[in-house]
C-alpha cells in the first residue's frame, strides 16, 4: 500500500501544528489567546480556581511518586493512573 507521505523520508509528515517551528507555534498560540481575550471568551482563573488546580496537581504527583516507590513497580511505568495492568 502506498504511503500518504510520498517524497518524505523517515515517515514524518510536514503537515500540522506539531511539525512547525517552535517559534511559529508560539506565534499562532499567542494570536489565539489574544483573540479569545478580545472576544471575551477567554477563561481567566480566579485565585480559588488556581489554588484548586494546584492542589489537584500536587496530589496526583505525590500519588504517582508513592506508587513508583512500592515494590514491584518499575517507576517509569507507574504514572498515568489510567492503565489497566
C-alpha positions in Angstrom: 0.0 0.0 0.0 1.3 3.5 -0.9 2.1 6.0 1.9 0.4 9.4 2.1 3.9 10.8 2.9 5.3 10.5 -0.6 8.6 12.2 -1.1 9.2 12.4 2.6 12.0 10.4 4.2 11.7 9.0 7.7 7.9 8.7 7.7 7.4 12.1 9.4 4.7 14.4 8.0 5.4 18.0 7.0 1.8 18.9 7.9 0.2 20.1 11.1 0.9 22.2 14.1 3.4 19.8 15.7 5.7 19.8 12.6 6.1 23.6 12.7 9.0 25.5 14.0 8.5 26.1 17.8 8.7 29.9 17.3 5.8 29.7 14.7 3.8 27.6 17.1 4.2 30.2 19.8 3.1 33.0 17.4 -0.1 31.1 16.4 -0.9 30.2 20.0 -0.4 33.8 21.1 -2.7 35.0 18.3 -5.4 32.6 19.5 -5.1 33.8 23.1 -5.3 37.5 22.2 -8.3 36.8 20.0 -10.1 35.0 22.8 -9.5 37.9 25.2 -10.7 40.5 22.7 -13.8 38.4 22.1 -14.4 38.0 25.8 -14.4 34.2 25.7 -11.0 33.5 27.3 -11.2 31.8 30.7 -9.4 33.7 33.5 -8.8 31.7 36.6 -9.8 33.1 39.9 -7.4 32.7 42.8 -9.6 29.9 44.2 -9.7 28.0 40.9 -5.9 28.3 40.6 -5.5 27.1 44.2 -7.7 24.0 43.5 -5.9 23.2 40.3 -2.5 23.3 42.1 -3.8 21.2 44.9 -5.1 18.5 42.5 -1.8 18.5 40.6 0.2 18.2 43.8 -2.0 15.3 44.9 -1.6 13.4 41.6 2.2 13.9 41.6 2.6 12.7 45.2 0.4 9.6 44.5 2.5 8.7 41.4 5.7 9.0 43.5 4.2 6.7 46.2 3.1 4.1 43.6 6.5 4.2 41.9 8.3 3.6 45.2 6.3 0.4 46.0 8.0 -2.9 45.5 7.2 -4.5 42.1 6.7 -1.1 40.3 9.4 -0.1 37.9 8.7 3.7 38.4 8.6 4.7 34.8 5.5 2.6 34.2 3.7 3.6 37.3 2.5 7.1 36.2 -0.7 8.0 34.4 -3.2 6.4 36.7 -5.5 5.1 33.9 -3.6 2.0 32.8 -5.2 -1.4 33.2 -2.2 -3.6 34.2 
